[in-house]
Amino acid sequence: MDRVLLVTPTKKSADMLLGLLKDGGHFPKHIQIVSSGSEARRALIDHSFDLILINSPLPDEFGHEFAAFASADGSTAVVMLVKSELADSVAEQLEPEGIFILAKPLNRLLFYQIIRIAKAARIHVMNLARENQKLRQKLDDMRLISRAKCLLIQEKHMTEEEAHSYLEKNAMNYRKTRREVAEIVIQRFE
């Protein structure tokens, strides 16, 4: 993970978490350390992060509000460190939002595993988002092409097969995509 936001209330805890990241081979290229939820929100405005580690409680909030805020777009892996007696209740609240909860005091091995799982989950979510975007674009193209076919049928009195052939032929002849040809047809008749 290249960009990490570390949200922790003290320098001592920041140094400890940095040491864990370094020892586990997960030391990022860019790390930003902030000590409060409000600072973390400002950091998210200016930058995007691959991983956000939240060491709760924070001085201005517990941290679960910021965790939910940070994970909303789905592109950032969020790991929240919580006292062991609160871990189950916080997990119940935040895990449905894709936030990983880790009980304190930390177990090194478990910390490394959670970081690896968070990294893998983020990559998987990003791949799904790309695939989703491709499918949305394809569906949008199909809608546009269908609309152009309907206009050709209505305005030029073509059959559906003739309208389809018209779009295909013009796409090949003018070295354009079917979508581009469909947009031209729609502009002409609407």
N, C-alpha and C positions, 0 to 999 in steps of 0.2 A: 504494500500500500504506500503510495507516494506521498499523499498529503494527509496528515493526522492533526486533529484538534484535540488537545488534552485540556479538559475542564476539571480543575482540581483546586481546592481552596488554599493549599499551602505549598510553599517551595519544597518542603521535605517530601510531601506526597508526590509532587511532580518529579523530583529527582528519583524517587523509588520507582515510579512507573516508567520513566525514561530508561532506567537501568534494566527493568524487566523487558522492555521492548528490545533494547540492545542485546541483552543476553539471549533472548529467544530468536534472534536473527530477523526481527520484524522492524528494525529501525527505519523509519521513513526518510525520504529525501527532504521533505519539508515538514516541520512540526511547529505548530503554534500552541502556546500555552496561555490559558486565561484562567482567572480564578473565580469567575461568577457566571451565572446564567445570562445576565444582561451583556457582559463582555462577549460571551459565546455567541449570542444572537447577532451582535454587531460583526463578529468575525464571519458568520455565515452570509452576511450581506455582501461582504467584500470578496469572499473566496468560497470555493467548493472543496469538500474534503471527502476522502475515501473512507476514513474511519474517524469516529468521534468517541473518545473515552471520557466518561463522566464519572468522577469520584464524588459520590454524594455523602453527606449533604453539602450544598453550596452555601455561601454566606447570604445570598439573597433569595434562595428558593431551595427546595429539596433536590430538584434536578430532574424529576420525572416530567415536568411540564416542558422543559427544554428538550429532553430526550424525544418526546412525542413530536415536538415542533421540528426537530432536526431530521427525524426519520420520515416525515410526511411525504417527501418527494420520491422516496424509495431508492435513491441513488447513493445513499451514504449508509455504511454499516455503523450501528450505534451500539456500544457496549457500556452498560451502567454498573458501577461497583456500589454495592449496597451492604449495610450491616447485615450479618447473617440472620438476625431475628426478624428483619423486614424483607428479606429477599423473596420469600414465597408470595407475600401479598403484593409486592411491587411487580414481580414476574407475572402474576395473574393479571395485573392491570396492563402491563406494557408488552408482554410477549406477543399478543395478537397483532401488535403494530410492527413486529419484526425487530424488536429491541432485545438484545441479549443481556441477561442479568447475571452478574457474578457476585457471589457472597464474599464479604470480607470477614475475617482476614483472608488474604489471597493465598491460594495454592498455586505455586509457580506452574506446574504441569497443566492444571486446569486453565490458568490464564493463557498459556501458549495455545492450548487447544481451542479456546473460545476465539482467540484472535484469528487462528487459521480457519475456523468455521465461519466467522464473520466475513473474512476475506472471500471465501468460496461462495457464501450466500450472496454477497454483493456482486460478484462476477456473474453468478447465475441470474440474478435480478436484472442486471444490465443487459445480458444477452436476451432475456425475455422481453425487455423493453424495446430493444432493437428489432426483434422479430415482430413484436406487436406493431411497431411503427411501420414496418414493411407491409404487414397485412392491412393496416389502415390505409396506407397509400394505394395498395392494390385495389381495395374495396372502393376507395374514392375514384380511382381511375375507371373501374367498372361502371360506377354510377354515371360518371361523366360520359362515357362511351355509350351507355344505354340511352341517356338523354339525347345525345346527338343522333343516334339511330331513330329514336322516336320523332325527332324533328325532321329527319330526312323522309321518314315514312309519311308524316303529316304534310310537309311542305312540297316535297318532290314526288310524292305518291309512289315511293319505292316499296318493295316488299322488304321484310326483315333481312332476308338473305342478300338482297341488292344493297341495302344500307350497310350491312356488315362488309360486303365486298368493296363498297365505295371507300369506307374508312381504311380498310387494309391496303387497297391499291394506292390511295393517296399517301398513306404513311410510307409505303415503299418508294413510290415515285419521287416524293419530296424529301425523303430521308428524315422523316419526322416520326415521333412515336404516335401510336393510335390516340393517346391522350391529347397531344398537340393538335392533331387533325380534328378531333372531337371538339376541342375548344374553339377552333376556327369555325366549324359548322354551327356551334351554339351561338357564337358572336354574330354570324351572318343572319340567322333566323330569329334571334330573340331581340 
